[in-house]
Each structure stands twice: as C-alpha cells, then as structure tokens.
Amino acid sequence: MSSLSYSPPDKEEEVVWMEKEALVKEEEEEKDVTIQKQVEGEAVTVKEEEKDAFRVKEEEDVTVKEEEDAVFGVKEEEEEMTVTLKKEEEEEEETGYLGPVSQSHLKASNGSNDELSHKMLLENRALINTREQHHDADKEEKSLSTSERLIKHRQRPTGKKLHRCSDCGKSYSRSDSLQLHLRIHTGENSHCCSDCGKRFTSSADLKKHLRIHTGEKPYGCDQCGKSFTRSSNLKAHQRIHTAEKPHSCDQCGKSFSSSSHLTTHQRTHTGEKPHHCFDCGKSYSRSDSLKVHQRIHTGEKPYSCFQCGKSCNNTNSLKTHQRIHTGEKPYNCDQCGKGFTDTSSLKTHQRIHTGDKPYSCSDCGKSFSKSSTLQSHQRIHTGEKPYSCSDCGKTFSKLYTLQSHQRIHTGEKPYSCDQCGKSFVTSSHLTIHQRTHTGEKPYSCDQCGKRYSDKRALIKHQKVHT
C-alpha cells in the first residue's frame, strides 16, 4: 500500500488550527444531534415508504424494482465509503495522518486530535451501520410480504385435484369439497327438509331439494323457455338445441349430452345394476327405473289419460296408451311393415318372423315369445284365476280376458275395422276379421295343408284327422 507524505504545518497553520479546535468541539456536539436526527429521519422515511407502498399496491412490482435499484446504488456508495475508511485507518497507523472523514467535518493530522478524529470515524461507521440495518429490515419485510403473497397465490384453485378420497378415490381441488364428499361415506346428513324429512349432506343440496316443494325453477332456457330447478339441468338441456354431446363412451364411442347419461350407459357394458328393490330384490341400472318398478308393489299410478281416465305408473306407459286414441304407430316391422305403438311390442312381434321363443314353461316345456304369455300359461297348471268380473263373478286367468269379458256387460266395442267399419270387443277379433279383407290365412294343417285365418278354425279342422 502506498503511503501519503507528511509535511509539518507552518506557524500560521498552527494558529488557524488552534482557532478551529474550539469549533471542532462545538461541531462535535452539533454532529451528535445531526447524526441522531439523520437516524430518526431514516426511520421516518422508511415508515412513510411502507405506507406509500401499501397505498400503491397495484404498482408494487415496478416500485420494488426501482427501490432495489436505488438500494443497490446506496450499497455501492456504502461499500466505497467503507473501503475509504479502511484505507484511512491503515494510513493513520503508518503515517499518523487521519484522512478526510466527511465533507462536513474538519481534517485532523496530529496526535492531540487523534481521539476526536477516531470518535468521528466510529460515529460515521455507526451511521452507516444504522442505515444498513434499516435497509436490511426493509428488505426482510418486503421479502416476507412477497412470500406471503406467494403462499396465498399457491392456495388459489389451479384446476389440479390434490385432495383424494381414501374410500372411493374421487379427487377434489379443495379440501372443504373433500370434507363435504366424505359425508357420503360416513352417512352424515345434518341438513333436514322440514316438509318431508329428507336429509342432506350440505345446505346447498337442501336448498335445491326445497324447490321440489316450492315449485321454484329459477333457471330458464332462453331458446324454448323451459325452466329447471338446477343450473346443471339447464346446461344439459341446452345441449338439445346445440346438439352438443361432449361425453363419449370409451368402449363403443356413443356420445351423450351429460356425464350422468354416460355413466348410466356404461352400465350396459359392465352389467352393473346398483339400484335394488327391497320388496322383491330385482335390480336396475337406473334409479328412475327402480322408482317405476316400486309402483308395482305400492299400486301407485300417478299418470292419468285425459281422454279415458286410465292411470299408468310411468309416463312412457301413458304415452304408449294415448297412441290407442291417436292411432299413432311409430315403430314399424322391417319385414312386414306392421306398425306398433311401442318398441317392446315391435320386438315381441319380430319373434314371429325369427321364431324366437325365449320363455319356457318348467312344467310342460312349452315355449313362448312373451313373458306375460308364459305367466298366463302357467296358470293352466296351477288353476289360478286371479281376475274376477265384478258384475257376474266369473273369474279368469288373464287380465285381458277379463277386460274383454266386461265389454259384454258394457256393450263397448272399441276396435273398428277401417275398411268396413265393423266393431269388435277385442283386438284379436278385429285382427281375425281383417283377414277376410286381406285373404291372409296364417294357420295351416300339418296333415293336409289346408289353411285358415283363425286358429280356432284350424283346431276344429284337426279333429277330422283324429
């Protein structure tokens, strides 16, 4: 390290030094006050900057960047000052000369002022350390607030489902949603409907349920005006208008407008039937199918025909029945063109062409194309005749036989021929009659080949051969 040369002061300079020594002591006292004010001023400035930073939170990124740049500049100045002071200490030890400490203080060079100069040096260092402490505290506070914001940001929903149910494996993005889901497994239903007593796991589900009693349907379709109790039902309905079917089966590729419809469809592949009847044990893949079935046991028939008053236990049965009045037969056989009011009747009819008879009697082995026909047949073996006429007391093994019989008392003939207008008590009688117009003779004798339009006529003929 290079050392500065030292020249003793002349007499005039000594006089000047003696005159200024008194001023140095006064400035020392003033300096103490000035340093204290500077320290307090730094603290006040930091506090005001904190308030300003809070008021302009939306400009925080820009402000922090500018403050960091400014702090970096201050740090460089402080490092330069520290290096200068260090050099001056070393020079003092080698030459006895104390270099310039601050622009606001006098220079000292002899031993009598070493103590004063050293004190001024320490106080300048204390001021620097105080500023560094304020800077570090301010930086630490900003770092803390930034980390808190980061934690809050990480807590925001990201679409990731991090909370997983250990019972069924279903995942949720929020822990409170998982806690609500767990009530399904624990059976906790703390929210009770005051109208019907039904219980629910959440207040939101109870609120939706209450709309059944109030009739409230706050979600309306802007295209057709139809209203719904739930927004999810409205969204699913609107896909009818848009033809959107976003949910696809991964096995057969069939698409559906709602995830619930897809889930129900997938049970056709898996064979799952999770809905069980407590009365007879029969199982169903859909809950609404179970509800319809249970009406067999309860006898409930809530849907009535406005033309004849007949009641049905489900809407599909009512629609099928109403086609008797309208004459609509939308389901046609692709082999003979015959029309039917419902798909089940069409399937049963098609077994005539295929010869399929999947229902067999365990007593005699006779097979039938319809399960209802098998049940009626089995009453021949049991002798059961559960249907009785309220007018004459006559009993029957088949319901439709009773209904046909009762028309004798009422004189009703609901089945009319569209060619000649003749009316009949039963549909089977009408069918036999229509063969006189068409010339159809579906029944043939297996011994002589003679054909007949009526099965009863064939049976009578076969007695000739016996």
Beta strands, then each sheet from edge to edge (+ up, - down):
strand 1: 163-164
strand 2: 171-172
strand 3: 191-192
strand 4: 199-200
strand 5: 219-220
strand 6: 227-228
strand 7: 247-248
strand 8: 255-256
strand 9: 275-276
strand 10: 283-284
strand 11: 303-304
strand 12: 311-312
strand 13: 331-332
strand 14: 339-340
strand 15: 359-360
strand 16: 367-368
strand 17: 387-388
strand 18: 395-396
strand 19: 415-416
strand 20: 423-424
strand 21: 443-444
strand 22: 451-452
sheet 1: 1+ 2-
sheet 2: 3+ 4-
sheet 3: 5+ 6-
sheet 4: 7+ 8-
sheet 5: 9+ 10-
sheet 6: 11+ 12-
sheet 7: 13+ 14-
sheet 8: 15+ 16-
sheet 9: 17+ 18-
sheet 10: 19+ 20-
sheet 11: 21+ 22-
end
